């Protein structure tokens, strides 16, 4: 009798777990911001670089050996392909760019995935971590835990989960703003967690989800954009390139 009861209990637990997994997947998919046709077009390979999307979304120059690579973490509930236009513009400058999909589209579930990327590209001399929204927060966590293998941090419209006061490598915050150039008021507490040497780059007139090119899910914006998504992504790519170029100028790339 006891054995039969245990079997029934086990079956019930399995059914409950399966039901929970299905519900979680449905909830995640229902909130997902998916790439536009413009974003998908940015994922086409050409004569200058190849684009592959297997374990990671990889933009790799064909005619040079990149000495600096960028690992990018997407925002919560954002399909990583939606960042294609900005990431392509960065790769066109000759950098290796690798965007990392996340389980259930949540970087908090796999903040250490950059380690797999770095291990797979041993011929790349230096790495910079970048991320948008929750992806930026998790990129900050990774960079702080691995300062010896990450040589800079670029956060798109987010902030660290904890203090980075002792983080010595270069840090940039590229953020949306109004005409005053200030980060959103909701970031006030988060801004205190950045190291003192952080460089702030405002994207005036931008909004949170236009850092990528998405058909937006149910996420709500607190700032109405006054620039187009294309213009915002161009400015974000230019700001990111300026950060990467400055690392080269500082001699952090052999």
N, C-alpha and C positions, 0 to 999 in steps of 0.2 A: 504493500500500500504506500509506504514511504517512497519507494523507488518511483512508483507511478506519479505521485504528487510532485516529486522533484523534476520529472520529465515535463509535466504540464507547466510547472513554474518556469523551467528553462525555455519552453516554447513561447510562453507569454513574454518573457524578457526579450527574446529575440524579435518577436513581433513588435514589441514596443520600441526597441532600438531601430528596427527597420522603418517603422512609422515616423519616428523622430528624424531619422536621416532624410526621408523623403520630404517631410515638412520643411526641414532646414534648407534643403536644396530648392524647393519651391519658393520659400521666402527670399532666398538669395537671388534667384533668377528674376523674381518679380521686382526687385529693387535695382537691377543691373542697368548701368549706363553703357550702351553699346556703341561701337564705332560707326561713324557716318561713312558714306561712300567715299568722301574725300579722304578720310583717314585710311580706309582700306586701299585706296589708290596709292597712298604714300608707302605702302609695303611692297611695291613692285621692285624687283632687282633691275639694275641697268648696267651700263658699261663701266661705271665708276665704283659701284659697290653692290654686294649681294645682300639680300634680305632673306633670312630663314626663320621659320617659326615652328620649331619642334619642342624641345624642352623650354627654350627661351626664345624671345623675339630678338634676333641678332642682326644688326647693321654692321657689315664688315667691308672696309675699303678693299678694292681688288689690287690696286697698284702700289700700295705701301704697306709697311708693317707698322701698325699703330703702336706707339710707345706708351700711350695713356688710354685706359679704358674707363667707360662710364657704366656703372651698374644702376639701373633705375627700378624703383619700387612703385607700383601704381597705387592710386587712391582706393579707398573702400568702395566696393560694388562698382568698380570701373574695369571694363575689359581693357587689358593692357594695349591692345591694338589701337585704341582710340587716341593714344599719344603719338601715333605714327608721324604726323606732319612735323611736330617739333623735334622728335628724335631723329627723323631723316635729315632735317636741316643741320643738326649737330654732327651727324655722321658724314655729311657732305664736306665738312671741314677736315676730314681725315681721321677722326676719332673712332675707335671701336665703341659701339653703343649696344648694350645688352639690357633689355627690359625683361623683368622676371614676373611671369604670372604667379598668382597666389592662390592657395586653396580656398575655395568658397569666396574668392575675390577679396580676401582680407589679409593684409600683410602681417597683422598681429599674430596670425597662425603659423607663420614661417619667417620670422625676422632674420634668420641665419642663412637664408638661401644664397646670399652673395658669396659665401664661402665656396659653394659648389662652382660658381662661375669663375672665381679667381683661381681655383685649383685646375679648372679645365683649360685656362689660358695662361700657362706658365711663362710664355714668351712675352707677355705684356709686362712692362716695367713698373707702372704705377696705376693705381685705381682710385677713382673718386666715386663716392656713393651719392645718389640723388633719389628723391622721391616726392610724390605729390600727396598732400593731405595725410591720411593715416600712413601711407607709404613713406612720406617724409619723416614722420615720427619714428617709424621703424628703421629707416635708414640712419637716423641719428643714433638710435640705440646700437645699431651694428657698428657704426663708425667709432662710437665711444668705447665699445668693447674690443675693437680691433684696430687701434691706432697705428699698429706696426704694418698693417697691410692696406689701410685706406689712407690716402694722402690729402683728402679734402672731402667736404660735405656740402651739398647743394640742396636746400629744402625749397620746394615749391608750395607756398601758401599753407604753412603749417608751423609746428614748433616741437621741440623735444618733450618727451614725457617726464624727464628729470633734469636736474642741473647738469650742464656741460661746462661749468666754469673752469674745469681743469683740462679741457680738451684743447690741445695746442695747435692742431692742424687748421688750415684755412676753412672758414665756414661762410656760406652765403645764404641769405633768405631772400628769395624772389617772391614777392607777395602782391596781391591785388590791393588797390587803394582807390580813394577818391582823389579829388584835385589836390588835397593837402599832402599827398604822398605817404601818409601814415598807414601802418597795418590796421586791419579792423580792430575795433575796440575790444572785441571778444578775445583777442590774442594778448591782451595786456599782461595777464599772469604768465602766459607761455613765453613771452619775450624775455622775461627775467631769467629764463633757463639757458639762454644762449651765452656762449663765451663773449668776453668784452670785445674781442677783435672781429666779431661777426660783421659782415658787410651787408647792408640792406639795399635791395633793388626794387623800387615800387613799379608796378604795372598799373598806371593810372587808367581808370575806366574799365578795368578788367573785372571778371568775377571768378568764382572758385572753380567751376567745372569747365570753363573755357581754357584752362591750361591744357586740356585735351580737346579732341573734336568728337563730341558724343551726341547721340540721341539720348537725352537725359531721362533717367528713371525718376522716381518720386522724390529725390532730394530737392530741398528748397534752397534758393539763393537768398542771401541777405543784402546783396548789392546788385542793382540792375546795371548791366554793362553799358558803357557809352562808346565802346569800340567793338569791332567785329571779332568773332572768334578767330578768324584768320590773322587779323592784326595782332591779337593778343598772343597767339602761338608764335608768331614771328618775333615779337618782343621777348617772349620767354626764351626762345631758342637763342636769340642774340645775347641775352643776359647770361645764359648758361655757357655759351661759347666764350664770352668775355672772362668768366670765371676760370674755365679750362685753359684758355690762352694765358692767363696770368700765372697759372702754375708752371707752364712752360717757360715763361719769362723769368720766373724765380729760380729756374734751374732744377725743378723737382722732377723733370723728365730727362733721362740720360740720352 
